[in-house]
């Protein structure tokens, strides 16, 4: 006791400050003057903890991407972009068919707004104040101010029935959810067809992300451990120490201590072809990836059928805190920052936009101001995460957010045994594969897209 739960964790000097000079008479002690001032100060601090934190945020899943700038302004692009509300937010998470964000303004400061498809009540958020939110495929989970977990929406596999206890992180996938307990232990529940729930690793972790059928976590030594569906190599983490990780449909991406971004798994649409340079944040969708460079430039690559890899101009570059702008250990104090190299060309415009542009060009060939839709004037920017993830869900995970993992890297904590599920790819699991395939195609129905939802082993 004697501490107050605020948006970014436990801080000393919380509730105890209210009782100073009041003894056990906490209730009604405002008549003493100082007690009332302390209460007002506590409320002001709690409210400030729900305001935008001055840093950008990124989330992606399915064919949708969302981002928040340092002031909390929301930008979304891709399949459900037109449904995004107008307000300022503290956190945002994107799922397969809907998205949610935590409000950073009155009314309902700390409340949750959701938009997109609503088939099982997944966009009907409960009342209250929240500090984290994770959107999956048809369900949503969030952490209240006191650390309690609550989930709503589809519950066909028990994915919306979280365990009790205090949690600091939460992620959601297709039919399952995962959370980090206060001590760093991973707990998952819901569908376990690919060992995505029972396969959660043992140990203490600092970061968590879930994709369609797999999850990954970073332990306090920087080691990434992934579990769940192992098809297409998305669990085969490259050797190294990482600060951020994002899980998509069939691929995974992570950022190491030098800001270098590495992706692995399926590469049907170039989603694992990470550009060179230094990055601060990353988010993975079904077959696209977005990231924010240390310079603040937003870049996306992979599938662009709905425009999910082509962020709006207002989010093509965002302000990034100085700590994201890494330099090599032996760099001169006045040396320029490492240049971003190997930037990929802008993605092709969405297929729908290409068709529209072709028709307009044919009917008005000589019209002024028209542009080739396949070569947009502005380069692609970042998409949103994990998220899912880290929604993160997938929502995006950040290098700065993993500072605690870096600090604890010197600890003697034992390495965590990664749980890697064995997968069965026989034709016996075709029934479930068809159902999951339908869900994923609904989110990313590009005719040429080869990615499919993983088949469930028997």
C-alpha positions in Angstrom: 0.0 0.0 0.0 1.0 3.6 0.1 1.4 3.6 -3.7 -0.9 4.7 -6.5 -1.3 2.9 -9.8 -0.8 5.3 -12.7 -0.7 4.9 -16.4 3.0 3.8 -16.7 3.3 1.8 -13.6 3.6 2.0 -9.8 4.9 5.2 -8.4 5.6 6.0 -4.7 3.9 8.8 -2.9 0.4 7.9 -4.0 -2.4 7.2 -1.6 -0.2 7.5 1.5 0.2 11.3 0.8 -3.6 11.7 1.2 -3.5 10.5 4.8 -0.6 12.8 6.0 -1.8 14.7 9.0 -5.1 12.9 9.2 -4.1 9.7 11.0 -6.7 7.0 10.3 -9.4 9.6 9.5 -8.7 9.6 5.8 -12.4 10.0 4.9 -13.5 13.6 5.7 -10.1 14.8 6.6 -10.3 17.4 3.9 -11.7 19.7 6.5 -8.1 20.1 7.8 -7.1 21.9 4.7 -3.9 20.1 3.8 -5.8 16.8 3.3 -8.1 18.3 0.7 -5.1 19.8 -1.1 -3.4 16.4 -1.1 -6.4 14.8 -2.6 -6.6 17.4 -5.3 -3.0 16.9 -6.0 -3.5 13.2 -6.2 -6.4 13.5 -8.6 -4.3 15.9 -10.8 -1.4 13.5 -10.9 -3.7 10.6 -11.8 -5.3 12.7 -14.6 -2.0 13.7 -16.0 -0.9 10.1 -16.1 -3.7 9.5 -18.6 -2.7 12.3 -20.9 -0.6 11.8 -24.0 3.0 10.9 -23.0 4.7 12.9 -25.7 5.8 9.8 -27.7 4.4 8.3 -30.9 2.7 4.9 -30.8 2.1 2.4 -33.6 -0.2 -0.6 -34.0 -1.1 -3.0 -36.9 -3.1 -6.1 -37.6 -5.0 -7.6 -40.5 -5.0 -4.9 -43.2 -5.2 -2.0 -40.9 -2.7 0.4 -39.2 -3.0 3.2 -36.7 -0.6 5.6 -35.1 -0.5 8.2 -32.4 1.8 11.2 -32.5 3.3 12.7 -29.3 0.2 14.9 -28.8 -2.2 11.9 -29.0 -3.6 12.7 -32.4 -4.9 9.5 -34.0 -4.2 8.6 -37.7 -5.4 5.3 -39.2 -5.0 3.9 -42.7 -6.0 0.6 -44.4 -9.2 -1.4 -44.3 -11.1 0.3 -41.5 -9.5 3.7 -41.5 -12.7 5.6 -42.2 -14.3 4.4 -38.9 -11.6 5.9 -36.7 -13.0 8.6 -34.3 -11.7 12.1 -33.8 -10.1 12.6 -30.4 -6.8 12.4 -28.6 -5.6 9.1 -27.2 -3.0 7.6 -24.9 -2.8 4.1 -26.4 -4.1 2.5 -29.5 -4.4 -1.2 -30.5 -5.5 -2.7 -33.9 -7.1 -6.2 -34.4 -8.2 -8.2 -37.4 -11.5 -6.3 -37.9 -11.7 -3.6 -35.2 -9.5 -1.2 -33.2 -9.6 0.4 -29.8 -7.9 3.4 -28.1 -7.7 4.8 -24.6 -8.9 8.4 -24.4 -6.5 11.1 -23.3 -9.1 13.9 -23.0 -12.4 14.5 -21.3 -15.1 13.4 -21.3 -14.3 9.8 -20.2 -10.6 10.4 -19.6 -9.0 7.0 -19.5 -12.0 5.4 -21.1 -11.9 3.2 -24.3 -13.3 4.0 -27.8 -13.6 1.2 -30.3 -14.5 1.1 -34.0 -14.7 -1.3 -36.9 -16.7 -4.5 -37.2 -18.8 -5.5 -34.2 -20.1 -9.1 -34.4 -19.9 -10.2 -30.8 -19.8 -6.9 -28.8 -16.0 -6.5 -29.3 -16.4 -2.8 -29.8 -18.6 -2.2 -26.7 -16.0 -1.4 -24.1 -16.9 -1.4 -20.4 -16.9 1.8 -18.4 -13.9 2.7 -16.3 -10.3 4.0 -16.5 -7.8 1.8 -18.3 -4.0 1.9 -18.8 -3.5 -0.8 -21.5 -5.7 -2.3 -24.3 -5.2 -5.1 -26.7 -7.4 -6.0 -29.7 -7.6 -9.5 -31.2 -9.8 -11.1 -33.8 -13.3 -10.6 -32.5 -12.5 -9.8 -28.9 -10.7 -7.1 -26.8 -8.8 -7.1 -23.5 -7.8 -4.2 -21.3 -6.0 -3.5 -18.0 -7.8 -1.3 -15.5 -6.0 1.3 -13.4 -5.7 -1.2 -10.5 -4.1 -3.8 -12.7 -7.2 -6.0 -13.1 -7.8 -7.6 -16.5 -11.1 -7.4 -18.3 -12.0 -8.8 -21.7 -15.2 -8.7 -23.9 -16.4 -9.8 -27.3 -16.2 -13.3 -28.7 -15.6 -16.0 -26.1 -15.8 -19.2 -28.2 -12.5 -20.5 -26.8 -12.5 -18.7 -23.4 -10.3 -15.9 -24.7 -12.5 -13.3 -23.0 -12.2 -15.0 -19.5 -9.0 -13.7 -18.1 -7.4 -15.0 -14.9 -7.4 -12.9 -11.7 -4.4 -11.0 -10.5 -2.4 -7.9 -11.3 -1.2 -7.4 -14.9 1.1 -4.9 -16.5 0.8 -5.9 -20.2 -1.8 -7.6 -22.4 -2.0 -9.0 -25.9 -4.6 -10.7 -28.0 -4.7 -13.0 -31.1 -7.2 -15.2 -32.9 -9.2 -17.0 -30.1 -6.6 -16.5 -27.4 -5.1 -13.8 -25.1 -1.9 -13.4 -23.1 -0.8 -11.1 -20.3 2.3 -10.2 -18.2 1.7 -10.5 -14.5 3.2 -7.9 -12.1 6.2 -10.1 -11.6 6.9 -10.6 -15.3 5.3 -14.1 -15.6 3.4 -14.8 -18.9 -0.1 -16.2 -18.6 -2.2 -17.1 -21.7 -5.7 -18.4 -22.0 -8.2 -19.4 -24.8 -7.6 -21.5 -27.9 -4.7 -23.9 -27.7 -4.9 -25.6 -31.0 -1.3 -24.5 -31.8 -0.1 -24.5 -28.2 -0.4 -20.7 -28.2 -1.8 -20.8 -24.6 -0.2 -23.8 -22.9 3.0 -23.1 -24.6 3.7 -19.8 -22.8 7.3 -19.8 -21.5 8.3 -19.8 -17.9 10.3 -17.0 -16.5 10.3 -13.2 -16.1 9.6 -11.1 -19.1 9.4 -7.4 -19.9 7.6 -7.2 -23.3 4.8 -9.2 -24.9 3.2 -9.4 -28.4 0.6 -11.7 -30.1 -0.1 -12.2 -33.7 -2.8 -14.3 -35.4 -1.7 -17.7 -33.9 1.6 -17.1 -32.2 3.1 -14.8 -29.5 6.6 -13.6 -28.5 8.0 -12.1 -25.3 11.3 -10.5 -24.4 13.0 -11.6 -21.2 15.1 -9.4 -19.0 18.2 -10.3 -20.8 16.9 -9.3 -24.2 16.2 -12.8 -25.4 13.1 -13.2 -27.6 11.1 -16.4 -27.0 8.2 -17.2 -29.3 5.5 -19.9 -29.1 2.3 -21.1 -30.8 1.9 -21.8 -34.5 5.3 -22.5 -36.0 4.4 -22.7 -39.7 6.5 -20.6 -42.1 9.3 -20.1 -39.6 7.8 -17.3 -37.6 9.0 -18.8 -34.3 12.6 -19.1 -35.6 14.1 -16.1 -33.8 17.5 -15.1 -35.1 20.3 -15.1 -32.5 20.8 -11.8 -30.7 19.5 -9.5 -28.0 16.4 -7.4 -28.7 14.5 -4.5 -27.2 11.3 -4.6 -29.2 9.3 -7.3 -31.0 6.1 -7.5 -33.0 4.1 -10.6 -34.2 1.9 -10.6 -37.3 0.1 -13.3 -39.2 3.0 -15.5 -40.4 5.9 -13.2 -39.7 7.7 -11.6 -36.8 10.0 -8.5 -36.5 12.3 -7.3 -33.7 14.6 -4.4 -33.1 18.1 -5.0 -31.5 20.1 -2.7 -29.3 21.6 -0.8 -32.2 18.2 0.0 -33.7 18.6 -2.6 -36.5 15.3 -4.1 -37.5 15.2 -7.8 -38.4 12.1 -9.8 -39.7 11.6 -13.5 -40.3 8.8 -15.9 -41.3 6.6 -15.8 -44.4 7.6 -13.2 -47.1 4.8 -13.6 -49.6 4.5 -9.8 -50.1 7.9 -8.6 -49.0 6.7 -8.1 -45.4 10.0 -9.4 -43.9 12.2 -7.3 -46.2 13.1 -4.8 -43.5 15.0 -1.7 -44.8 18.3 -0.8 -43.4 18.8 1.9 -40.8 17.9 2.6 -37.2 14.4 2.1 -35.9 12.6 2.9 -32.7 9.2 1.1 -33.1 7.7 -1.6 -35.2 4.2 -3.1 -35.8 3.3 -6.2 -37.8 0.0 -6.8 -39.7 -1.1 -9.8 -41.7 1.2 -9.3 -44.6 2.6 -5.8 -44.1 4.9 -4.2 -41.6 5.4 -0.6 -40.4 8.1 1.0 -38.3 9.2 4.4 -37.1 12.8 5.4 -37.6 14.9 7.0 -35.0 14.6 10.2 -37.1 10.8 10.0 -36.8 10.2 9.0 -40.4 7.4 6.4 -40.8 8.0 3.6 -43.2 5.8 0.6 -44.3 6.4 -2.3 -46.6 4.6 -5.4 -47.8 1.0 -5.8 -48.9 -0.9 -2.5 -49.8 -4.2 -3.8 -51.0 -6.2 -1.5 -48.7 -3.5 1.2 -48.4 -2.2 -0.3 -45.1 1.4 0.3 -46.2 0.7 3.9 -47.2 0.2 6.2 -44.2 -1.4 9.6 -44.5 0.8 12.6 -45.0 0.1 13.9 -41.5 1.7 10.7 -40.1 4.6 10.3 -42.6 7.0 11.8 -40.0 6.5 12.2 -36.2 8.5 13.7 -33.4 10.6 11.1 -31.7 12.2 11.6 -28.2 16.0 12.0 -28.3 16.6 8.7 -26.5 15.4 6.8 -29.6 18.0 8.5 -31.8 20.8 6.1 -31.1 24.5 6.5 -31.9 27.3 4.0 -31.9 29.1 3.8 -28.6 32.3 5.2 -29.9 30.6 8.1 -31.9 31.9 11.6 -31.4 29.5 13.9 -29.4 29.1 16.1 -32.5 29.1 13.3 -35.0 26.0 13.0 -37.3 23.6 10.3 -36.5 23.8 7.1 -38.5 22.1 7.7 -41.9 19.1 5.6 -42.8 20.2 3.5 -45.8 18.4 1.2 -48.1 15.0 2.8 -47.9 12.5 0.9 -50.0 10.6 2.7 -52.7 7.0 3.8 -51.9 4.5 1.0 -52.0 2.0 0.8 -54.9 -1.2 2.6 -54.3 -4.1 0.4 -53.0 -5.7 -1.8 -55.7 -9.0 0.0 -55.3 -7.3 3.3 -55.8 -5.5 2.1 -58.9 -8.7 1.0 -60.5 -10.3 4.3 -59.7 -7.4 6.3 -61.0 -7.4 4.3 -64.3 -11.0 5.1 -64.9 -10.5 8.8 -64.1 -7.5 8.9 -66.4 -9.4 7.4 -69.3 -12.3 9.9 -69.0 -10.1 13.0 -68.4 -6.8 12.3 -69.9 -5.9 16.0 -70.2 -7.1 17.0 -66.8 -4.5 18.9 -64.7 -3.3 17.9 -61.3 -3.8 14.2 -61.8 -1.1 11.8 -60.4 -0.1 8.2 -61.2 -1.7 6.2 -58.4 1.0 3.5 -58.6 3.7 6.1 -57.8 2.4 8.3 -54.9 4.2 11.6 -54.3 4.7 10.8 -50.7 6.7 7.8 -49.5 5.0 5.2 -47.3 4.9 5.8 -43.6 4.3 3.8 -40.6 1.5 1.5 -39.8 0.2 0.5 -36.4 1.1 -2.7 -34.1 0.2 -5.9 -32.0 0.2 -3.6 -30.8 -1.6 -6.6 -31.5 0.8 -5.2 -30.2 2.6 -5.7 -28.9 -1.4 -6.1 -30.0 0.0 -5.3 -29.4 -1.9 -6.7 -30.2 -0.2 -6.6 -32.0 0.7 -3.7 -31.2 3.9 -1.9 -31.8 6.7 -2.3 -29.3 9.2 0.4 -28.7 12.9 0.4 -28.0 12.5 3.0 -25.2 9.7 1.0 -23.6 12.2 -1.9 -23.2 14.6 0.1 -21.1 13.9 -2.0 -18.1 14.9 -5.1 -20.0 18.2 -3.4 -20.9 18.9 -2.4 -17.4 18.1 -5.8 -16.1 20.3 -7.5 -18.7 23.2 -7.4 -16.2 21.2 -9.3 -13.6 21.8 -12.9 -12.9 18.3 -13.9 -13.9 18.3 -17.4 -15.3 17.7 -17.8 -19.0 14.1 -18.7 -19.8 13.4 -21.9 -21.5 11.6 -21.0 -24.7 8.5 -23.1 -25.4 8.4 -24.0 -29.1 5.3 -25.9 -30.0 5.5 -28.8 -32.4 3.2 -28.4 -35.3 1.1 -30.8 -37.4 0.5 -29.9 -41.0 -1.5 -33.0 -42.0 -4.7 -32.8 -44.0 -6.6 -33.8 -40.8 -6.7 -30.2 -39.6 -8.4 -28.9 -42.7 -11.8 -28.2 -41.1 -10.4 -25.6 -38.7 -8.1 -24.2 -41.3 -11.1 -23.3 -43.5 -12.7 -21.4 -40.7 -9.6 -19.4 -39.8 -8.8 -18.8 -43.5 -12.2 -17.2 -43.9 -11.5 -14.8 -41.0 -8.1 -13.8 -42.3 -9.3 -13.3 -45.9 -12.1 -11.1 -44.6 -9.4 -8.8 -43.1 -7.1 -9.0 -46.1 -9.0 -10.3 -49.1 -6.4 -9.5 -51.8 -6.9 -12.0 -54.7 -3.1 -12.4 -55.1 -2.4 -12.7 -51.4 -1.1 -16.2 -50.7 -1.1 -15.9 -46.9 -3.7 -18.1 -45.2 -4.7 -18.6 -41.6 -2.7 -21.5 -40.1 -4.4 -24.9 -40.0 -5.2 -26.4 -36.7 -3.5 -29.7 -35.9 -5.7 -32.5 -34.9 
